[in-house]
Amino acid sequence: MICLFALPVVCAPPPLRLRFRNSCPPVLLQIQVALWERSIFDPATSDRVFAIGMSDFGGFTLLPRLVQTL
């Protein structure tokens, strides 16, 4: 009789993962906090520069209304 069902394979973590298991979570948490930190955007006082890229058609159809709105 042939068995057509494979048994689940249990994998052990590689040695490098075991070596860094205690040091990685705090670092990953710091990265997550830095990426998710949001600052309040105030367009009246902002000095950020925004670049808008568009095709010729977009420049012809959308740009006049965008400039008028801004």
Buried (B, 14 or more C-beta within 10 A) or exposed (E): EEEEEEEEEEEEEEEEEEEEEEEEEEEEEEEEEEEEEEEEEEEEEEEEEEEEEEEEEEEEEEEEEEEEEE
